[in-house]
């Protein structure tokens, strides 16, 4: 099997020792009062992720968090190697300007931009940004957008008169080197077609393996119909400890801190989501029930009780978590986008606990090479 790629997460709405909400119609938490999303704190997480061997860091998009483009551009100055998986919505920026921004980012960061294209599953939030298309129209626009952007990155002069987008004589004076890899997720039929035609990595939220396999088979067949091959990634939280009992005790601590009234409030908001992926997440915990949250061995749905989007966590000993990662990998998952509570401490638990297990199995290697790891060298800190 090929080597795995791991990415971490930057909590640009703030961080906490408790689960932070936000996204997909849910009410954001108050984590900023615990650990505000300052450049100093986010930089600490980014440098830790870089040192431990994560390739990139996902940064979310939405009205509930800091802007991903601006925040990560600042963080390139306090890191050396870490890439930034910037989430953005095509309806908010035109395709030519987006392609130009990406090219500039690549030059100034020396190729450290990855792009997570988010079509937008909530019409109410989209309207706040001046976007009044419905969900299917948004996916159609995303397809047009990615077609234009990819052609611009290839050096073409683009004329496009589509249903939702129009450009004439569009071109870039300087091309990105390399062109950013495009990540994309979505569970609806419209999303599958966009993924098949334009994306490099299809991302799914952390459903049980059999459901993930169905998604992989679906997107793989759609991509093959267009003569393309797509990589697959998965978005999960993680709670790993030296023993299984310690990990589940931590999950129980997080659950006990969730106010039942807040769970109900969040679930009412999530019930209004237009996202098919969000509906599937809610089904895992029966729309807010705190019973039977271990939906598959070492896969816990408790995070989704108070958080929109990715709502499941890998929970167990370092070996148990590594085993479940390997199970997902056998299905075709090559990239893992992970997060924890809090993000700084949990990065160390995973990086110092799970990654060495996977390295011994030949499934992972540090992107900076063994010499850097063994010497404990952190280039930026040495400056």
Buried (B, 14 or more C-beta within 10 A) or exposed (E): EEEBBBBBBBBBBBBBEBBBBBBBBBBBBEBBEBBBBEBEBBBBBBBBBBBBBBBBBBBBBBEBBBBBBEBBBEBBEBBBBBBBBBBBBBBBBBBBEBBBBBBBBBBEBEEBBBBBBBBBBBBEBBEEEEBEBEBEBBBBBBBBBBBBBBBBBEEEEBEBEBEBBEBEEBBBEEBBEEBBBBBBBBBBEBBBBBBBBBBBBBBBBBBBBEBBBEBBEBBBEBBEEEEBEBBBBBBBBBBBBEEBEBBBEBBEEBBEBBEEEBBEBBBBBBEEBBBBBBBBBBBBBBBBEBEEBBBBEBBBBBBBBBBBBBBBBBBBBBBBBBBBBBBBBEBBBBBBBBBBBBBBEBBBBBBEBBBBBBBEBEBBBBBBEEEBBEEEEBBBEEE
